[in-house]
Amino acid sequence: MPTAPVKVPYLDLKAQYHGIKSEIGAAIAHVLESSQFVLGAEVSAFEREFAVYCRTTECIALNSGTSALHLALLAAGIGPGDEVITTPFTFIASVAAIVYTGARPVLVDIDRRSFNLDPAAIESAITARTRAILPVHLYGQSADMDPIADVARRHKLLVIEDAAQAHGAKYKDRTVGSIGDIACFSFYPTKNLGAYGEGGAVTTSNPEYANKIRMLRDWGQDRKYHHVLRGYNYRMEGLQGAILRVKLRYLDRWIEARRSIAQKYSEALAGCGLELPFAMPWARHVFHVYTVRSSSRNDDRDAFQAALAAEGIQTAIHYGTPVHLQPAFADLGYVPGSLPQSEAASREVLSLPIYPELTEGATQEVCRAVKKVLSGRLANA
Ligand SMILES: *Cc1c(COP(=O)(O)O)cnc(C)c1O
């Protein structure tokens, strides 16, 4: 298919920057003047503000979401010989961080409608070695946390949230990041709250975990050059803290913009033959991505994506290979067919453009192209 000029990009980070340019400029200048380039006052202030936002008592700012997962697991005491239950239908970091600790990831299939860990499938995966459940709030929608908490309580397991895609999302009346024992966020630039570089954080209301994570991010020091733990260099940069403070003030507006675009998509595309995102009754979905499902025929999704590209619409696939079938984790021993819902999802999902600055006109352009491509497919069937 010929490459068409892009009419609607999948994402446009520049549009957001241009809306807040002068505030960002002032925040950066302030850090340069203070010369607190690593941690420092801006990072501490961001930690306080993000803890308030998540309704926890503690937030520890780090250099990535991956570091957040790694330190959350270490603070929980997880290591060699332990097992941690998580989903294979996620970004690879959720599973990689478990492997960093020496523990074994045990992958449990997803619920078809929510794309999140299926609580009913967890119990049979628990063994004497299981220490924690790590649900991922995929696409910006909370996992079903009550039944997860229930099975965790009965088996004395910890719950560690991967909230990298779900800043500000809600489960019933609770904010993600405050539901499990510990939670992990990413501020990678494309996330709903994105830094201008790498960034991440852990939130918790357990001061022991928080103190341990504070030491682990800074070489395990309890005071300068006195190392009580074997730590890491996982500190957040001062510039990122200052930038995130500015952006946090806009986050709820941006989430509302995403939710309103998602609603427009769902209204315009209802009945056109695609499966649209299913808003679970308990969720405030923050639509980090808006993902539809194409038909289950193997090549349909890829043909659909190519046809949209020919119409000038950029899309993305989250994720085309579930983690248990990634070559890097072949040694975990999973084979095709072992986690069928995750495998079906990986063949069928397609994410449409979504970002707060996406205009009404661009949203309509995407819907027009989707309908055109689908009606062409019907005509050819
Ligand atoms: C982005 C992401 C991560 C990793 O965050 P980084 O900041 O890129 O290290 C972990 N889990 C999920 C679900 C993510 O989307």
The ligand as an SDF file (V2000), in Angstrom:
LIG
                    3D

 15 15  0  0  0  0  0  0  0  0999 V2000
    5.5560    2.4500   30.5740 C   0  0  0  0  0  0  0  0  0  0  0  0
    5.2640    1.2610   31.3900 C   0  0  0  0  0  0  0  0  0  0  0  0
    6.1850    0.7390   32.3120 C   0  0  0  0  0  0  0  0  0  0  0  0
    7.6170    1.1980   32.3890 C   0  0  0  0  0  0  0  0  0  0  0  0
    7.8150    2.5350   32.6260 O   0  0  0  0  0  0  0  0  0  0  0  0
    9.1960    3.2320   32.1640 P   0  0  0  0  0  0  0  0  0  0  0  0
    9.0850    4.5840   32.7670 O   0  0  0  0  0  0  0  0  0  0  0  0
    9.2070    3.2480   30.6740 O   0  0  0  0  0  0  0  0  0  0  0  0
   10.3120    2.4340   32.7220 O   0  0  0  0  0  0  0  0  0  0  0  0
    5.7940   -0.3030   33.1270 C   0  0  0  0  0  0  0  0  0  0  0  0
    4.5620   -0.8370   33.0250 N   0  0  0  0  0  0  0  0  0  0  0  0
    3.6590   -0.3960   32.1320 C   0  0  0  0  0  0  0  0  0  0  0  0
    2.3130   -1.0240   32.1050 C   0  0  0  0  0  0  0  0  0  0  0  0
    3.9730    0.6560   31.2740 C   0  0  0  0  0  0  0  0  0  0  0  0
    3.0760    1.0720   30.3920 O   0  0  0  0  0  0  0  0  0  0  0  0
  1  2  1  0
  2  3  1  0
  2 14  2  0
  3  4  1  0
  3 10  2  0
  4  5  1  0
  5  6  1  0
  6  7  2  0
  6  8  1  0
  6  9  1  0
 10 11  1  0
 11 12  2  0
 12 13  1  0
 12 14  1  0
 14 15  1  0
M  END
$$$$
